Each structure stands twice: as C-alpha cells, then as structure tokens.
C-alpha cells in the first residue's frame, strides 16, 4: 500500500488501493434558494454514490442560477 506525504510537520497518509469502482446510487438531495430582492432562483442538486467494492463515497453536484427550472433538476 502506498503512503503519501501531506506536508511539513504532518504525518503520512495511506492511500486506498486501486479499485475498479462499481458505484451504487445512495440518495439525491434537491434545493432551491430564492433571492428576496431580485427574485432570481438558485437551483442545486446533489447526488451521492458509494462504491460496492471499496465503500468510497462520491458526491456529484449540479448548480445553476436561473428563473426557470433546469432540465437536470
């Protein structure tokens, strides 16, 4: 297993072994924020995945500022 030097005065960190990830969808969070002064909406979607093999968690974030709902929401 490889180790990685973090910086001056910090300890070594072990990197995870090379994995051929097999991601499984965990959950999706959707949020809408509206600016009271201008009325412009900020859309955000966060998808969480985890690897079935190494249990690594991956987060994918989509963000946009628009009055209309985006097609990925």
N, C-alpha and C positions, 0 to 999 in steps of 0.2 A: 504494500500500500504506500502511495506517495505521500510526502508531507510537504507543506508549503510554508515558507517563512512569511509572517504577517508584517513585520516592521521592527524598528529599533525598540528593544525592550519588551517585545511581545513574544509569546510562545509559538511553537509550531502548531499547525492545524492539519489534521489528516483530511485529505480529500476523499470523496466517496469513489468507489471502484467504478470503472466504466460499465455503464448499464445500457442495454438496448431497451429504452423505456417503452412501457405499454401503459399509456395514460387512460384513466377512467374518470369520467366526469363526476365531480363531487357535488357542486352546487353553483347557482347563478344568483348574483345579487344585482338588483337594478335600483337606481336612484335618479331623481330629478330635482334639481335645485333651480329656483326662480329668483332672479334679482328683482326686488320690490320696486326700485327706482326706474329701471329701464324695461323690465318685463321680459328680458331675454332668459331663456332656459338653458341650463347646463345638464346634459344627459350623460350618464355613466353606467357602464355595465361591467361587472367583474365576474369572470368565470374561474372556478377553482377546479384543478385536476390533481390526481395523485397517481404515481406510478405503482402498479401492482407488484413490481419486482423489487424496487429499492425503497419504496414508500416516500419518494421525493415529492414535494408539493409544488405545483406550478400554478402561477396566477397570471391570467391574461386580462388586460384592462382596455376597454374601449371608452374614449371620451370625445365629446364634441359640444360645441356651443351653437345652438340653433333654435329657432322658434318652433319648427316642425319636428315631429318625432322621426329620428333616423331609422333606416330600414333594418339595421342590426339590433335595434332595441326590441 
